[in-house]
């Protein structure tokens, strides 16, 4: 039984629309209820918000295109000034009215000009008989424009006396939009994040024709089991699925396993998915480079990108400060004399040390340390003598700003500030080289 039903639209179009927007049927149904029939006046403005990759833009484009509703779709990030935005709306509107591409330029300097030209563009009988939808994607950019732009779009139906609905798509909530002077409140709608079940259903639809749907669904289940905790972005997951599927199929292609040997397929793909974890969101290498790296059996450290930390360039003493901070965070205080003094004498191993010598400090996490201990370790690991100048203290502040160090406690503590080193061992190894 179809989930989408509306008397104003053909059942075949609604059924096709439902197949194009999986796991967003409730949101589409609510939008159709707000839109009403083609000739009816809809709500003057609709505000749709949700996290990135929650389907806001795709659902609106698919809904308006499938049902053939007259609309204008503008990305506010691309048209970043009020003049560019208003002119682009008019250009698309004239193209929608005439049915052909508009070649002549449109000049619109003020909002009054926009209202006047907007009425002229809606002179055709076809656009007068049905609702026109103006969709503004990345609408948070409207806050950077003139103060009258956002209130004008919210009341555009009233200003033009035409059947028009403005739809704002954004990743932030309406409370961050509302002007201090007040404005017309839009109808708000929230698009929640896709759950792991929704992602499984959506990504499984991309299975290649040469493999069964169950085989590809099992692959997507493995992929989500690895990446779901660190990545909920549907576009990124779809990219990762397409990038690593060939490696998953290798045992089947070579005849070493069939499609049901899940354990053997998992053991083959596991190390490659761990490598891919280091490049989530970064796009530091192209798809062809990643496939070449997999084919050659390269290690993630060979990547000349962000995950290899080869881009980090710090001042000379900042590198030693970071190394000293790492040593102070992961080495106990009682070992400083043994590690950093040349003539420390004989040190007895106590029962406490024997009891805890098998516990790795890296598993326990970084420990806070005072500023004087950091400087003492710094003086012992730097070859030449370092004077405690303002330059050294400013570099410590810069490391905190870069989030390579974190300050523990308050600034007004009597015993001085305490810090923690927040970088990993691989990062410090790259710095130390």
C-alpha positions in Angstrom: 0.0 0.0 0.0 1.5 3.4 -1.0 2.5 5.7 1.8 2.0 8.9 -0.3 -1.6 9.8 -1.1 -3.0 13.2 -2.3 -6.1 13.8 -4.4 -4.5 16.6 -6.4 -1.7 14.5 -7.9 -1.8 11.3 -10.0 -1.3 8.1 -8.1 1.4 7.0 -10.5 3.5 10.1 -9.9 3.2 9.7 -6.2 4.2 6.1 -6.4 7.3 7.1 -8.5 8.1 9.8 -6.0 7.9 7.4 -3.1 10.5 5.2 -4.8 12.8 8.1 -5.3 12.8 9.3 -1.7 13.2 6.2 0.5 12.9 6.8 4.3 11.6 10.3 3.8 7.9 9.4 3.1 6.6 11.2 6.3 8.4 14.4 5.4 7.2 14.4 1.8 3.6 13.6 3.0 3.8 16.6 5.4 5.1 18.9 2.6 2.3 17.8 0.2 -0.3 18.6 2.9 1.2 22.1 3.3 1.4 22.6 -0.4 -2.2 21.7 -1.1 -3.5 21.7 -4.6 -1.7 23.5 -7.5 -4.1 26.5 -7.6 -4.4 26.9 -3.9 -2.5 29.5 -1.9 0.1 27.6 0.2 1.9 28.8 3.3 3.9 32.0 2.5 7.2 30.6 3.8 8.5 27.3 4.9 11.7 26.7 6.8 13.3 23.2 6.6 16.3 22.5 8.7 18.4 19.5 9.6 22.0 18.3 9.7 24.1 18.0 6.5 23.2 15.1 4.2 19.8 14.5 5.8 18.0 14.8 2.4 16.6 18.3 2.5 17.9 19.5 -0.9 17.4 16.2 -2.7 13.8 15.7 -1.4 12.8 19.3 -2.4 14.3 19.0 -5.9 12.8 15.5 -6.4 9.4 16.5 -5.2 9.1 19.6 -7.3 10.5 18.0 -10.4 8.5 14.7 -10.2 5.2 16.5 -9.7 6.1 19.2 -12.3 5.5 22.1 -10.0 6.8 25.5 -11.2 9.8 26.4 -9.1 13.0 28.3 -8.8 16.0 26.7 -7.1 18.9 28.9 -6.0 21.9 28.1 -3.8 22.7 31.1 -1.6 26.3 30.0 -1.2 26.8 30.5 -4.9 24.9 33.7 -5.2 26.3 35.3 -2.1 25.1 39.0 -2.5 21.5 40.2 -2.5 21.9 41.6 -6.1 23.2 38.3 -7.5 20.5 36.3 -5.6 17.6 38.5 -6.8 18.8 38.6 -10.4 19.2 34.8 -10.5 15.7 34.3 -9.2 14.3 36.6 -11.9 16.4 34.9 -14.7 15.1 31.4 -13.6 11.6 32.8 -13.3 11.6 34.2 -16.9 12.9 30.8 -18.1 10.2 29.0 -16.2 7.6 31.4 -17.7 8.7 31.2 -21.3 9.9 27.6 -21.3 13.2 28.5 -22.8 16.6 29.5 -21.5 16.8 33.2 -20.7 19.8 34.8 -22.4 19.2 38.5 -21.9 20.7 39.9 -18.6 18.4 41.1 -15.8 19.4 44.1 -13.7 17.9 44.4 -10.2 19.6 46.8 -7.8 16.9 47.1 -5.0 14.1 45.1 -3.5 11.5 47.4 -5.0 12.9 46.6 -8.5 12.7 42.9 -7.6 9.0 43.1 -6.6 8.2 45.0 -9.8 10.1 42.7 -12.1 8.7 39.7 -10.2 5.1 40.7 -10.9 6.0 41.2 -14.6 7.5 37.7 -14.8 4.4 36.2 -13.3 2.2 37.8 -16.0 1.7 34.5 -17.9 -1.6 32.7 -17.3 0.1 29.4 -16.6 2.0 30.8 -13.6 -1.0 32.7 -12.3 -3.1 29.6 -12.0 -0.8 27.7 -9.7 1.7 28.1 -6.8 5.2 29.1 -7.6 7.9 27.8 -5.3 11.2 29.7 -4.6 13.6 27.3 -2.9 16.7 29.0 -1.3 19.3 26.4 -0.4 22.0 27.2 2.2 19.7 29.9 3.5 21.9 30.7 6.4 23.8 33.0 4.0 20.8 35.3 4.0 21.9 36.5 7.4 25.1 38.0 5.9 23.0 40.1 3.4 21.0 43.4 4.0 18.7 43.4 6.9 15.5 43.6 4.7 16.2 40.6 2.5 15.2 37.8 4.9 11.9 39.5 6.1 11.1 40.3 2.5 11.4 36.7 1.4 9.3 35.6 4.4 6.5 38.0 3.3 7.0 37.8 -0.5 3.4 36.5 -1.0 2.1 39.6 0.7 4.5 42.0 -1.0 3.8 40.8 -4.6 0.1 39.7 -4.0 0.9 36.6 -6.0 0.6 32.9 -5.3 4.2 32.2 -4.3 5.8 30.2 -1.5 9.4 30.6 -0.4 11.1 27.5 1.0 14.3 28.0 3.1 16.7 25.1 3.5 19.3 25.3 6.2 21.5 23.3 8.6 20.8 25.7 11.6 17.7 26.2 13.6 15.2 29.1 13.1 16.1 30.8 16.3 19.5 31.7 14.8 17.7 33.3 11.9 15.1 35.4 13.6 15.9 39.2 13.4 15.9 41.3 16.5 13.2 43.5 15.1 10.8 40.6 14.5 9.5 39.2 11.3 6.9 36.8 9.9 7.3 33.3 11.4 7.6 30.6 8.7 6.2 27.1 8.9 9.2 25.0 10.3 9.9 21.4 9.5 12.8 19.2 10.8 14.6 16.6 8.8 16.2 14.1 11.3 19.4 12.2 10.5 19.2 8.9 8.8 19.3 6.0 11.2 21.6 3.0 10.5 18.6 1.1 9.2 17.7 3.9 6.8 21.3 4.1 5.6 21.4 0.3 5.1 18.2 0.5 3.0 19.3 3.5 0.9 22.9 2.3 0.2 21.7 -1.2 -0.6 19.8 0.2 -3.6 23.1 1.0 -5.4 24.1 -2.6 -5.8 25.7 -3.4 -9.2 23.7 -5.6 -11.6 26.4 -8.3 -11.8 26.0 -9.2 -8.1 22.9 -10.1 -6.1 21.2 -7.6 -3.8 21.8 -9.8 -0.7 25.5 -9.9 -1.4 25.7 -6.1 -1.7 23.5 -5.6 1.4 25.9 -7.8 3.4 28.8 -5.6 2.2 26.9 -2.4 3.2 26.2 -4.0 6.6 30.0 -4.5 7.1 30.8 -1.0 5.9 28.3 0.6 8.3 29.6 -1.5 11.2 33.0 0.1 10.7 32.1 3.7 9.7 28.8 4.5 11.3 30.2 5.6 14.6 32.5 8.2 12.9 30.5 9.1 9.8 26.8 9.6 9.3 27.1 11.5 6.0 25.2 9.6 3.3 27.3 11.1 0.5 30.5 10.1 2.2 29.3 6.6 3.0 28.1 6.2 -0.6 31.6 7.3 -1.8 33.3 4.8 0.6 31.0 2.0 -0.5 31.8 2.5 -4.2 35.5 2.9 -3.5 36.0 -0.3 -1.5 33.5 -2.7 -3.1 36.0 -4.0 -5.7 38.4 -5.0 -2.9 35.5 -6.8 -1.1 34.7 -8.8 -4.3 38.3 -10.0 -4.9 38.0 -13.4 -3.2 34.8 -14.0 -5.3 36.4 -12.9 -8.5 39.5 -15.1 -7.9 37.2 -18.1 -7.1 38.6 -18.4 -3.5 35.1 -17.8 -1.9 31.5 -17.6 -2.9 29.1 -14.8 -2.0 28.0 -16.5 1.2 31.5 -16.8 2.7 31.0 -13.8 4.9 33.9 -14.5 7.2 36.5 -14.9 4.4 35.2 -11.7 2.7 35.4 -9.8 6.0 39.0 -10.9 6.6 40.0 -9.7 3.1 38.3 -6.3 3.4 39.1 -5.5 7.1 42.6 -4.0 6.7 41.5 -1.9 3.7 38.6 -0.4 5.6 41.0 0.5 8.5 43.1 2.4 6.0 40.0 4.1 4.6 39.2 5.3 8.2 42.1 7.6 8.0 40.7 9.5 5.0 37.1 9.9 6.0 35.9 13.4 5.1 39.4 14.5 4.1 39.5 13.7 0.4 43.3 14.0 0.6 43.8 11.6 -2.4 41.7 10.9 -5.4 39.8 7.7 -6.0 42.3 6.5 -8.6 45.2 7.1 -6.2 43.4 5.2 -3.4 42.7 2.3 -5.7 46.4 2.3 -6.8 47.5 2.3 -3.2 45.3 -0.7 -2.4 46.6 -2.5 -5.4 50.2 -1.9 -4.5 49.6 -2.8 -0.8 50.8 0.5 0.5 50.5 1.7 4.0 48.5 4.7 5.2 51.7 6.4 6.2 52.6 6.7 2.6 49.8 9.1 2.0 51.1 12.6 1.5 48.1 14.1 3.1 46.5 15.2 6.3 46.5 11.8 7.9 50.3 11.5 7.6 50.8 14.8 9.4 53.4 15.9 6.8 51.6 19.2 6.4 52.3 20.3 10.0 54.8 23.1 10.1 55.6 24.5 13.6 58.3 26.9 14.8 61.5 25.3 16.0 60.9 25.5 19.7 57.2 24.7 19.4 58.2 21.2 18.1 60.4 20.6 21.2 57.6 22.0 23.4 55.1 19.6 22.0 57.5 16.6 22.4 58.2 17.7 26.0 54.5 18.0 26.6 53.9 14.5 25.3 56.7 13.1 27.5 55.2 14.9 30.5 51.7 13.6 29.8 52.6 9.9 29.4 55.6 9.5 31.7 55.1 9.4 35.5 56.8 12.2 37.5 59.0 9.7 39.4 60.7 8.7 36.1 61.9 12.2 35.2 65.1 12.0 37.2 66.0 8.7 35.5 65.1 9.8 31.9 66.4 13.4 31.9 69.4 13.6 34.3 72.8 12.3 33.2 74.0 11.5 36.7 70.9 10.3 38.5 72.5 7.6 40.5 71.1 4.2 41.2 67.3 3.9 41.2 65.6 0.9 43.0 62.5 -0.7 41.5 59.8 -0.5 44.0 56.9 -2.9 44.4 54.6 -0.2 43.1 56.6 0.0 39.8 56.7 -3.8 39.4 52.9 -4.0 40.0 52.1 -1.4 37.3 54.9 -1.9 34.9 52.7 -4.0 32.5 50.1 -1.3 32.2 50.7 1.0 29.1 50.3 4.7 29.9 48.9 5.1 26.4 45.9 3.1 27.4 45.3 5.3 30.4 45.4 8.5 28.4 47.3 11.8 28.9 47.9 13.1 32.4 48.0 16.8 33.4 51.3 18.4 34.2 52.4 21.8 35.5 54.2 24.4 33.5 57.5 24.2 35.4 57.7 20.4 34.6 57.1 21.1 30.9 59.9 23.7 30.9 62.3 21.4 32.8 61.8 18.6 30.3 62.2 21.1 27.4 65.6 22.3 28.8 66.8 18.7 29.1 65.9 17.6 25.5 67.1 20.8 23.7 70.8 20.7 22.9 71.5 24.4 23.3 70.5 26.5 26.3 67.0 28.0 26.1 66.2 31.2 28.0 62.6 31.3 29.4 61.6 34.3 27.3 58.2 35.6 26.4 58.6 33.9 23.0 58.6 30.5 24.7 55.5 31.3 26.7 53.7 32.7 23.6 54.4 29.5 21.7 52.8 27.5 24.5 49.7 29.6 24.1 49.7 29.0 20.4 49.9 25.3 20.9 46.8 25.6 23.1 45.0 27.6 20.5 45.8 25.0 17.8 44.3 22.4 20.3 47.6 20.4 20.3 47.7 21.2 24.1 44.7 21.7 26.3 44.7 23.7 29.5 43.3 21.9 32.6 41.5 23.9 35.3 41.1 27.6 35.6 43.6 30.4 34.8 43.4 31.9 38.3 44.8 28.8 40.1 47.5 29.7 42.6 49.8 26.8 41.7 50.0 27.9 38.0 48.4 26.4 34.9 48.3 22.7 34.1 48.2 21.2 30.6 47.6 18.0 28.7 49.0 16.9 25.4 46.2 15.9 23.0 48.1 14.6 20.0 48.7 10.9 19.2 52.0 8.9 19.2 52.1 8.9 15.4 51.8 12.7 15.4 54.7 13.0 17.8 56.8 10.6 15.8 56.3 12.6 12.7 57.3 15.8 14.6 60.3 14.1 16.1 61.7 13.0 12.8 
